[in-house]
Amino acid sequence: YFAEGDEHRLARFQSALDAEDASAILLARGGYGLARLVPRLDFSRFLAAPRWFVGFSDGTVVHQALNSCGVASLHAPNGTTLANAAE
């Protein structure tokens, strides 16, 4: 059902949160499953140096988590939606 299992997806998302050289995190696509990962994510490094989180659909749960920490985010098109907008 998913491209990868929860553990792989959790590790990839955690890596994005922890990447100090990133200026934003843009979701590639929406879907199902991110709500299962958010409770297991460690936002501490991200909160020490917040950057933009951009996306919608499944990403709404991340917006809520960030909002509860006082961090602004952008509820905006995912990467695949932006790519399709050029057509």
C-alpha positions as CSV (number, residue, x, y, z in Angstrom):
1,Y,0.0,0.0,0.0
2,F,2.9,2.3,0.7
3,A,6.1,2.8,-1.3
4,E,8.1,1.8,1.9
5,G,7.3,0.5,5.4
6,D,6.7,2.8,8.3
7,E,10.2,2.5,9.7
8,H,11.8,3.6,6.4
9,R,9.4,6.5,5.9
10,L,9.9,7.5,9.6
11,A,13.7,7.6,9.2
12,R,13.4,9.6,5.9
13,F,11.0,12.2,7.4
14,Q,13.2,12.4,10.6
15,S,16.2,13.0,8.4
16,A,14.4,15.9,6.7
17,L,13.4,17.4,10.0
18,D,17.0,17.2,11.3
19,A,18.7,18.5,8.1
20,E,20.2,21.8,9.3
21,D,21.2,22.8,5.7
22,A,17.6,22.7,4.4
23,S,15.7,25.9,4.1
24,A,12.3,24.1,3.7
25,I,10.6,20.8,3.7
26,L,8.3,20.3,0.7
27,L,6.1,17.3,0.7
28,A,6.3,15.5,-2.7
29,R,2.7,14.2,-2.5
30,G,-0.2,13.7,-0.1
31,G,-1.8,10.5,0.8
32,Y,-2.4,8.3,3.8
33,G,0.0,7.3,6.6
34,L,1.8,10.4,7.9
35,A,-0.6,10.6,10.8
36,R,0.8,7.3,12.0
37,L,4.4,8.7,11.9
38,V,4.0,12.1,13.5
39,P,3.6,10.8,17.1
40,R,7.0,9.0,16.7
41,L,8.9,12.0,15.2
42,D,11.4,14.0,17.3
43,F,10.9,17.7,16.5
44,S,13.6,19.0,18.9
45,R,16.3,19.7,16.2
46,F,13.7,21.2,13.9
47,L,12.3,23.5,16.6
48,A,15.9,24.7,17.4
49,A,16.2,26.0,13.8
50,P,12.7,26.1,12.3
51,R,12.3,26.3,8.5
52,W,9.2,26.2,6.3
53,F,7.2,23.1,6.1
54,V,5.1,23.1,2.9
55,G,2.3,20.8,1.8
56,F,-1.3,19.8,2.2
57,S,-3.5,16.7,2.4
58,D,-1.7,14.1,4.5
59,G,0.7,16.9,5.6
60,T,-2.1,18.7,7.6
61,V,-1.2,16.5,10.6
62,V,2.4,18.0,10.5
63,H,1.0,21.5,10.2
64,Q,-1.1,20.8,13.4
65,A,2.0,19.5,15.3
66,L,4.1,22.5,14.3
67,N,1.3,24.9,15.1
68,S,1.0,23.4,18.6
69,C,4.7,24.2,19.0
70,G,4.2,27.8,17.9
71,V,5.9,27.3,14.5
72,A,4.3,28.7,11.3
73,S,4.0,26.5,8.2
74,L,2.6,26.8,4.7
75,H,-0.5,24.8,3.8
76,A,0.2,24.9,0.1
77,P,0.5,22.6,-2.9
78,N,2.7,19.5,-2.7
79,G,5.5,19.0,-5.2
80,T,3.5,16.8,-7.5
81,T,0.6,19.3,-7.5
82,L,3.0,22.1,-8.5
83,A,4.4,19.9,-11.3
84,N,0.9,19.3,-12.6
85,A,0.1,23.0,-12.5
86,A,2.6,23.7,-15.3
87,E,0.6,21.6,-17.7
